[in-house]
Amino acid sequence: MTTIDAAHAHLDDIAVDKIDRNPDNPRIVFRAGELEALTQSIRRHGVQVPISVYRHGSKYTLIDGERRWRASIKLNRQTIPALIQDKPDPLSNVLLMFNIHALREQWDLLTIALKLPRVIELLAKRLGREPTEKELSDETGLLRSVIRRSRLLMELPESYRADLLDELKKPKSQQKLSEDFFIEMERALKTVERSIPDLIEDKNQVRDVLIDKYKKDVIEDMTDFRQVGKIARAEKVAADPGKARQVLGKLFKRNTYSPQAAYNESVQDAYDEREILTRIDWLVDKIQGIEPGKVDAQLRGSLEKLVQLVGDLLKRVS
């Protein structure tokens, strides 16, 4: 893990206009509300935590503290306290920023997704091979789950990443299409492609349909995409794969057909049956372990009710 070398850095007040933003800074979204709050704090109390920079010719390049620097510009401050250190190599430069922010608030996942290919490229040059997920995690300070989620955004076509970036620039309360929405959708579509390889002919067209349905509340919740994955895996619960193909084909067209309706129409009974069987197996195992002397009145009543229900059901199906 790369860290700032405080032993070789020195503190100084440097001119704000002598500082350039770091082109390798993964952070690209600076929401107005967050920046305004920081600006007001600096107006009252000054910059309490120095920024970090390295010297680049006659100027300085930011390593950490771009929001403090932006706020200082807005306030027309002439100088800002800064820790000045040696210029890092390209890989150390980007890893420094990942590790700094891994210890603070998490970046938007799209921020990570847009910069992760650069990290992978630089690490591959150093290692002589593609870095593993664990190595990426160790070097960047990112959780492996975060890396996996970021990769789903990395693989989105450019137009969708641009749409998502526009959304991220809005206040959270005004965002409709979130990173989580795209992650849930991409996971579902990957499952469909693995399970029914020839179903999706134009993936972008399907994406557009699903995005439109979500905006119109035909898809009520982004977690509804998990039902799409379950439909695609119909054979795993002995459901009709032909029916699964049919309802997914209908779902991926412009209409008011929802994932919930598709799930109910195709695989719900099979998944309910599997859940019941799992619970029965668990219950049988527990009952076999009960000693007769420990069966109190309440447990006895519940067992008798269960026996009655099972008996009635078996009579109806026999």
LINCORPE-V572312 format. One record per residue. N is the residue number from 1. RES is the residue in one letter. SS is DSSP state (~ for helix, > for strand, _ for the rest). PHI is phi in whole degrees, 0 to 359 (NA if undefined). BURIAL is b if it has 9 or more other C-alpha atoms within 8 Angstrom, else e. Layout:
# LINCORPE-V572312
n=(N | N)
res=(RES | RES)
ss=(SS | SS)
phi=(PHI | PHI)
burial=(BURIAL | BURIAL)
This chain:
# LINCORPE-V572312
n=(1 | 2 | 3 | 4 | 5 | 6 | 7 | 8 | 9 | 10 | 11 | 12 | 13 | 14 | 15 | 16 | 17 | 18 | 19 | 20 | 21 | 22 | 23 | 24 | 25 | 26 | 27 | 28 | 29 | 30 | 31 | 32 | 33 | 34 | 35 | 36 | 37 | 38 | 39 | 40 | 41 | 42 | 43 | 44 | 45 | 46 | 47 | 48 | 49 | 50 | 51 | 52 | 53 | 54 | 55 | 56 | 57 | 58 | 59 | 60 | 61 | 62 | 63 | 64 | 65 | 66 | 67 | 68 | 69 | 70 | 71 | 72 | 73 | 74 | 75 | 76 | 77 | 78 | 79 | 80 | 81 | 82 | 83 | 84 | 85 | 86 | 87 | 88 | 89 | 90 | 91 | 92 | 93 | 94 | 95 | 96 | 97 | 98 | 99 | 100 | 101 | 102 | 103 | 104 | 105 | 106 | 107 | 108 | 109 | 110 | 111 | 112 | 113 | 114 | 115 | 116 | 117 | 118 | 119 | 120 | 121 | 122 | 123 | 124 | 125 | 126 | 127 | 128 | 129 | 130 | 131 | 132 | 133 | 134 | 135 | 136 | 137 | 138 | 139 | 140 | 141 | 142 | 143 | 144 | 145 | 146 | 147 | 148 | 149 | 150 | 151 | 152 | 153 | 154 | 155 | 156 | 157 | 158 | 159 | 160 | 161 | 162 | 163 | 164 | 165 | 166 | 167 | 168 | 169 | 170 | 171 | 172 | 173 | 174 | 175 | 176 | 177 | 178 | 179 | 180 | 181 | 182 | 183 | 184 | 185 | 186 | 187 | 188 | 189 | 190 | 191 | 192 | 193 | 194 | 195 | 196 | 197 | 198 | 199 | 200 | 201 | 202 | 203 | 204 | 205 | 206 | 207 | 208 | 209 | 210 | 211 | 212 | 213 | 214 | 215 | 216 | 217 | 218 | 219 | 220 | 221 | 222 | 223 | 224 | 225 | 226 | 227 | 228 | 229 | 230 | 231 | 232 | 233 | 234 | 235 | 236 | 237 | 238 | 239 | 240 | 241 | 242 | 243 | 244 | 245 | 246 | 247 | 248 | 249 | 250 | 251 | 252 | 253 | 254 | 255 | 256 | 257 | 258 | 259 | 260 | 261 | 262 | 263 | 264 | 265 | 266 | 267 | 268 | 269 | 270 | 271 | 272 | 273 | 274 | 275 | 276 | 277 | 278 | 279 | 280 | 281 | 282 | 283 | 284 | 285 | 286 | 287 | 288 | 289 | 290 | 291 | 292 | 293 | 294 | 295 | 296 | 297 | 298 | 299 | 300 | 301 | 302 | 303 | 304 | 305 | 306 | 307 | 308 | 309 | 310 | 311 | 312 | 313 | 314 | 315 | 316 | 317 | 318)
res=(M | T | T | I | D | A | A | H | A | H | L | D | D | I | A | V | D | K | I | D | R | N | P | D | N | P | R | I | V | F | R | A | G | E | L | E | A | L | T | Q | S | I | R | R | H | G | V | Q | V | P | I | S | V | Y | R | H | G | S | K | Y | T | L | I | D | G | E | R | R | W | R | A | S | I | K | L | N | R | Q | T | I | P | A | L | I | Q | D | K | P | D | P | L | S | N | V | L | L | M | F | N | I | H | A | L | R | E | Q | W | D | L | L | T | I | A | L | K | L | P | R | V | I | E | L | L | A | K | R | L | G | R | E | P | T | E | K | E | L | S | D | E | T | G | L | L | R | S | V | I | R | R | S | R | L | L | M | E | L | P | E | S | Y | R | A | D | L | L | D | E | L | K | K | P | K | S | Q | Q | K | L | S | E | D | F | F | I | E | M | E | R | A | L | K | T | V | E | R | S | I | P | D | L | I | E | D | K | N | Q | V | R | D | V | L | I | D | K | Y | K | K | D | V | I | E | D | M | T | D | F | R | Q | V | G | K | I | A | R | A | E | K | V | A | A | D | P | G | K | A | R | Q | V | L | G | K | L | F | K | R | N | T | Y | S | P | Q | A | A | Y | N | E | S | V | Q | D | A | Y | D | E | R | E | I | L | T | R | I | D | W | L | V | D | K | I | Q | G | I | E | P | G | K | V | D | A | Q | L | R | G | S | L | E | K | L | V | Q | L | V | G | D | L | L | K | R | V | S)
ss=(_ | _ | _ | _ | _ | ~ | ~ | ~ | _ | > | > | > | > | > | > | ~ | ~ | ~ | > | > | _ | _ | _ | _ | _ | _ | _ | _ | _ | _ | _ | ~ | ~ | ~ | ~ | ~ | ~ | ~ | ~ | ~ | ~ | ~ | ~ | ~ | ~ | _ | _ | _ | _ | _ | > | > | > | > | > | > | _ | _ | > | > | > | > | > | > | _ | ~ | ~ | ~ | ~ | ~ | ~ | ~ | ~ | ~ | _ | _ | _ | _ | > | > | > | > | > | > | > | _ | _ | _ | _ | ~ | ~ | ~ | ~ | ~ | ~ | ~ | ~ | ~ | ~ | ~ | ~ | ~ | _ | _ | _ | _ | _ | _ | ~ | ~ | ~ | ~ | ~ | ~ | ~ | ~ | ~ | ~ | ~ | ~ | ~ | ~ | ~ | ~ | ~ | ~ | ~ | _ | _ | _ | _ | _ | ~ | ~ | ~ | ~ | ~ | ~ | ~ | ~ | _ | _ | _ | ~ | ~ | ~ | ~ | ~ | ~ | ~ | ~ | ~ | ~ | ~ | _ | _ | _ | ~ | ~ | ~ | ~ | ~ | ~ | ~ | ~ | ~ | ~ | ~ | _ | _ | _ | ~ | ~ | ~ | _ | _ | _ | _ | ~ | ~ | ~ | ~ | ~ | ~ | ~ | ~ | ~ | ~ | ~ | ~ | ~ | ~ | ~ | ~ | ~ | _ | _ | _ | _ | _ | _ | _ | ~ | ~ | ~ | ~ | ~ | ~ | ~ | ~ | ~ | ~ | ~ | ~ | ~ | _ | _ | _ | _ | _ | _ | ~ | ~ | ~ | ~ | ~ | ~ | ~ | ~ | ~ | ~ | ~ | _ | ~ | ~ | ~ | ~ | _ | _ | _ | ~ | ~ | ~ | ~ | ~ | ~ | ~ | ~ | ~ | ~ | ~ | _ | _ | _ | _ | _ | _ | _ | ~ | ~ | ~ | ~ | ~ | ~ | ~ | ~ | _ | ~ | ~ | ~ | ~ | ~ | ~ | ~ | ~ | ~ | ~ | ~ | ~ | ~ | ~ | ~ | ~ | ~ | ~ | ~ | ~ | ~ | _ | _ | _ | ~ | ~ | ~ | _ | _ | ~ | ~ | ~ | ~ | ~ | ~ | ~ | ~ | ~ | ~ | ~ | ~ | ~ | ~ | ~ | ~ | ~ | ~ | ~ | ~ | ~ | _)
phi=(NA | 270 | 225 | 292 | 272 | 297 | 295 | 252 | 250 | 229 | 268 | 204 | 268 | 238 | 294 | 300 | 282 | 263 | 250 | 248 | 291 | 276 | 296 | 265 | 293 | 296 | 291 | 235 | 251 | 237 | 290 | 302 | 297 | 294 | 292 | 294 | 297 | 294 | 300 | 295 | 295 | 291 | 300 | 277 | 242 | 79 | 277 | 278 | 243 | 300 | 283 | 240 | 218 | 232 | 284 | 224 | 67 | 269 | 237 | 231 | 242 | 291 | 250 | 214 | 113 | 296 | 293 | 297 | 293 | 297 | 296 | 295 | 298 | 299 | 272 | 60 | 287 | 277 | 227 | 213 | 292 | 214 | 272 | 258 | 229 | 293 | 293 | 279 | 288 | 305 | 292 | 298 | 301 | 286 | 293 | 304 | 291 | 299 | 289 | 299 | 280 | 296 | 272 | 241 | 290 | 284 | 293 | 301 | 299 | 297 | 304 | 293 | 298 | 286 | 259 | 301 | 303 | 294 | 298 | 299 | 298 | 291 | 294 | 298 | 295 | 288 | 273 | 80 | 195 | 293 | 291 | 284 | 298 | 295 | 295 | 299 | 296 | 298 | 283 | 264 | 80 | 274 | 295 | 296 | 296 | 294 | 297 | 296 | 293 | 294 | 298 | 297 | 285 | 302 | 276 | 293 | 301 | 304 | 297 | 286 | 295 | 293 | 298 | 294 | 298 | 300 | 294 | 294 | 284 | 277 | 302 | 308 | 293 | 259 | 279 | 258 | 266 | 258 | 299 | 298 | 300 | 295 | 295 | 298 | 296 | 293 | 300 | 296 | 292 | 296 | 297 | 298 | 296 | 288 | 275 | 228 | 303 | 262 | 283 | 268 | 271 | 232 | 295 | 294 | 296 | 295 | 303 | 299 | 298 | 293 | 297 | 297 | 295 | 291 | 296 | 267 | 64 | 294 | 267 | 283 | 216 | 297 | 289 | 298 | 297 | 293 | 291 | 298 | 298 | 294 | 298 | 298 | 264 | 306 | 297 | 292 | 244 | 61 | 272 | 285 | 294 | 295 | 293 | 299 | 300 | 297 | 288 | 292 | 302 | 290 | 298 | 275 | 247 | 286 | 196 | 254 | 280 | 253 | 301 | 297 | 296 | 296 | 296 | 299 | 281 | 242 | 238 | 302 | 300 | 293 | 291 | 297 | 296 | 297 | 295 | 297 | 299 | 298 | 292 | 296 | 301 | 296 | 294 | 301 | 299 | 292 | 297 | 296 | 268 | 275 | 278 | 309 | 292 | 259 | 274 | 274 | 296 | 294 | 294 | 301 | 299 | 294 | 293 | 294 | 296 | 297 | 301 | 297 | 298 | 295 | 300 | 298 | 296 | 297 | 294 | 288 | 263 | 278)
burial=(e | b | e | e | e | e | e | e | b | e | e | e | e | b | b | b | e | b | b | b | e | e | e | e | b | b | e | e | e | b | b | e | e | e | b | b | e | b | b | e | b | b | e | e | e | e | b | e | e | b | b | b | b | b | b | e | e | e | b | b | b | b | b | b | b | b | b | b | b | e | b | b | b | e | e | e | b | e | e | b | b | b | b | b | b | e | e | e | e | e | b | b | b | b | b | b | b | b | b | b | b | b | e | e | e | e | e | e | b | b | b | b | b | b | b | e | e | e | b | b | b | b | b | b | e | e | e | e | e | b | b | e | e | e | e | b | b | b | b | b | b | b | e | b | e | b | b | e | b | b | b | b | b | b | e | e | e | e | e | e | b | e | e | b | b | e | b | b | b | b | b | e | e | e | b | e | e | b | b | e | b | b | b | b | b | b | b | b | b | e | b | b | b | e | e | b | e | e | b | e | e | e | e | e | e | b | b | e | b | b | e | e | b | b | b | e | e | b | b | e | e | b | e | b | b | b | b | b | b | b | b | b | b | b | e | e | b | e | b | b | b | e | e | b | b | e | b | b | b | e | b | b | e | e | e | e | b | b | b | e | e | b | b | b | e | b | b | b | e | b | b | e | e | b | e | e | e | e | e | e | e | e | e | e | e | e | e | e | e | e | e | e | e | e | b | e | e | e | e | b | e | e | e | e | e | e | e | e | e | e | e | e | e | e | e | e | e | e)
